[in-house]
């Protein structure tokens, strides 16, 4: 993670310099492992054991449940630095329950009666332990005022009732219990969802929960960044599973698993690099970025699992779902890059903001290419060609970004050299690239005649981009009288 500017932190009253502890890091590792394990259910999307949409919905629900409980622990530790041996034991116990819960979910699929019973008890204990941790911290607050104590105790009370709601699901049948969990979960977590969807909304929050203690923004940014990094690391471990199937009896048995691992590694590495440029250069903050960061992790975990399935047992449905999932992943990242000025803890300079906008353009174009690839679901080789082409372009973009970093931090000589890559130029080039891409798809892949009404589909963005470049360059090079 990037080093902190201690002078800036010291100039902000009421904010202590706080680093992520080893206990928090280990706790995050357990949750990251649970998130990676939750994607095992997506293996059923290509067979008849479970409905594909049911498997994907189950993954999303488990992911959201785990993220919410992780965020509750992070919010508590972030605001109150006092801990004890008992709080550490409770923290480890919650981590243990989370791992056990993901295993009980797998048992649920095999034996609904036993699995649902064990999963219900585990959910109840997770919510109850988290409530006790909030209640315990409220007695250890010193010098923070009564508002902080009221907030911690009101939160503990809310979580206690939530745990009772989960426990009451035992009276329902195994088929009804998932819907029972969803209703209880949404009801007791409605306030965060309302504020994330509409930050200006003022839901009917109890008075005790309105005076939320001040966040330690550097600690929160570091904690979320390290947690995301752990998820990436575990995905790398999952990506290495093809290497366990190396067959030394033939050259193909050696090269194919290595090639499969290389594709997975390259895909995860490209997403990781683009994702962590945000943490390194802007140190983003706010609930909007937190929510979008977790959306990125969920989509990345799902996309990685789909790649593993495609490499082992390719199918049309998995190809389409992977293309849509990756397109959504790149779209969310592009949205963050485009709006980074509102989310940044360190406001970016004008050249750096230009770089973020340039990456936003690229990510939007890449997402569009993944969405367009769905059209060729019957021609698997064309879909793979588009995907691999985007990865190659992303790799070249990473190389270009390294050169632009030198532009920002190594003086004005390189700035003059790369002055062509300004905002209007990138806009014009983006339109031209889209026009050429549509032309390639219509004429070569779909076989549309050049002299037809289809010409307007690709020539319009090309002409717009050309005149944007022409107008900008003439305006910059013709000196006024």
Residue pairs with C-beta under 8 A, 6 or more apart in sequence:
1 222
1 225
1 226
1 279
2 279
2 280
2 283
4 17
4 218
6 17
9 15
9 17
9 218
10 17
14 214
15 214
15 216
15 217
15 218
16 81
16 216
17 218
18 78
18 81
18 216
18 218
18 219
19 219
19 222
20 219
20 222
20 223
20 226
23 83
23 88
23 91
23 92
24 74
24 77
24 223
25 226
25 230
26 92
26 95
27 73
27 91
27 92
27 94
27 95
28 70
28 223
28 226
28 227
28 230
29 230
30 95
30 96
30 98
30 99
31 66
31 70
31 95
31 98
31 227
32 227
32 230
32 231
32 233
32 234
33 99
33 234
34 66
34 98
34 99
34 101
34 102
35 63
35 66
35 67
35 231
35 234
35 297
35 301
36 231
36 234
36 235
36 237
36 238
36 301
37 99
37 102
37 103
38 59
38 62
38 63
38 66
38 102
38 105
38 301
39 59
39 301
39 302
39 304
39 305
40 106
40 305
41 50
41 55
41 58
41 59
41 62
41 105
41 106
41 109
42 55
42 56
42 59
42 302
42 305
42 306
42 309
43 305
43 309
44 50
44 52
44 55
45 52
45 55
45 56
45 306
45 309
45 317
45 318
45 321
46 52
46 309
46 313
46 315
46 317
46 318
50 109
52 317
52 321
56 302
56 321
58 105
59 302
60 298
61 178
61 182
62 102
62 105
63 298
63 301
64 298
65 181
65 185
66 98
67 294
67 298
68 185
68 189
68 192
69 94
69 98
69 126
69 127
69 130
70 227
71 290
72 130
72 134
72 159
73 91
73 94
73 130
73 133
74 220
74 223
74 224
74 227
75 215
76 133
76 134
76 137
76 152
77 83
78 215
78 216
78 219
78 220
78 223
79 148
79 213
79 214
79 215
79 216
80 137
80 140
80 141
80 144
80 148
80 152
80 213
82 137
82 140
82 141
82 142
84 140
86 136
87 133
87 136
87 137
90 129
90 132
90 133
90 136
91 133
93 129
94 126
94 129
94 130
94 133
97 122
97 125
97 126
97 129
98 126
100 122
101 119
101 122
101 123
101 126
104 115
104 118
104 119
104 122
105 115
105 119
106 115
107 114
107 115
107 118
107 119
108 115
108 116
108 119
108 174
109 115
112 174
112 175
113 174
115 174
116 174
116 177
117 170
117 174
120 166
120 167
120 169
120 170
120 177
121 167
123 163
123 166
123 181
124 163
124 166
124 167
125 163
127 159
127 160
127 162
127 163
127 166
128 159
128 160
128 163
130 159
131 155
131 156
131 157
131 158
131 159
131 160
131 162
131 163
132 156
134 152
134 153
134 155
134 156
134 159
135 152
135 153
135 156
137 152
138 148
138 149
138 152
138 153
138 156
141 148
141 149
141 152
144 213
147 211
147 213
148 211
148 213
150 208
150 211
151 208
151 209
151 211
151 212
151 213
153 208
154 206
154 208
154 209
155 209
158 188
158 209
159 188
161 188
162 184
162 185
162 188
165 184
165 187
165 188
166 181
166 184
168 180
169 177
169 180
169 181
169 184
172 180
186 193
190 203
191 203
191 205
191 209
192 287
194 201
194 203
195 201
195 203
195 287
196 287
196 288
196 291
199 287
199 288
217 285
217 345
218 283
218 345
220 285
220 290
221 279
221 283
221 284
221 285
221 345
224 290
224 293
225 276
225 279
228 275
228 293
228 297
229 276
231 297
231 300
231 301
232 268
232 272
232 300
235 268
235 300
235 301
235 304
236 265
236 268
238 304
238 305
238 308
239 261
239 264
239 265
239 268
239 304
239 308
240 261
241 308
242 257
242 258
242 260
242 261
242 264
242 308
242 311
243 257
243 258
243 261
244 257
245 257
246 253
246 254
246 257
246 258
247 253
247 254
248 254
260 311
263 307
263 311
264 304
264 307
264 308
264 311
266 391
266 395
267 303
267 304
267 307
267 391
268 300
268 304
270 391
270 394
270 395
270 398
271 300
271 329
271 333
273 398
274 333
274 359
274 363
274 394
275 296
275 333
277 359
277 401
278 284
278 336
278 337
278 340
281 346
281 348
281 352
282 340
282 343
282 344
282 345
282 346
282 348
282 352
282 356
283 344
283 345
283 346
284 336
284 340
284 343
284 344
284 345
285 343
285 344
285 345
286 342
286 343
288 342
288 343
289 336
289 343
292 332
292 335
292 336
295 332
296 329
296 332
296 333
299 325
299 326
299 328
299 329
299 332
300 329
302 325
303 322
303 325
303 326
303 329
306 318
306 321
306 322
306 325
307 322
309 315
309 318
310 318
310 319
310 322
314 380
316 377
316 378
316 380
319 377
319 380
319 383
320 374
320 377
323 370
323 371
323 373
323 374
323 383
323 387
324 370
324 371
324 374
326 367
326 370
326 387
327 367
327 368
327 370
327 371
328 367
329 367
330 363
330 364
330 366
330 367
330 370
331 363
331 364
331 367
333 363
334 359
334 360
334 361
334 362
334 363
334 364
334 367
335 360
336 343
337 356
337 357
337 359
337 360
337 363
338 356
338 357
338 360
340 348
340 353
340 356
341 347
341 348
341 353
341 356
348 356
349 408
351 407
351 408
351 415
352 408
354 421
354 422
354 423
355 401
355 404
355 408
357 423
357 426
358 421
358 423
358 426
359 397
359 401
361 426
361 427
361 430
362 393
362 394
362 397
365 430
365 433
365 434
366 390
366 393
366 394
368 434
369 386
369 389
369 390
369 437
370 386
370 387
370 390
372 386
372 437
372 441
373 382
373 383
373 386
373 387
374 383
375 441
376 382
376 383
376 386
376 445
377 383
382 445
403 414
403 418
404 418
404 421
406 414
407 414
407 415
407 417
407 418
424 468
424 469
424 471
424 472
425 469
425 472
425 473
427 465
427 468
428 465
428 466
428 467
428 468
428 469
428 472
429 465
429 469
430 465
431 461
431 462
431 464
431 465
431 468
432 461
432 462
432 465
432 466
432 469
433 465
434 461
434 465
435 458
435 459
435 460
435 461
435 462
435 463
435 465
436 458
436 462
438 457
438 458
438 461
439 458
439 459
439 462
442 448
442 454
442 457
442 458
443 450
448 454
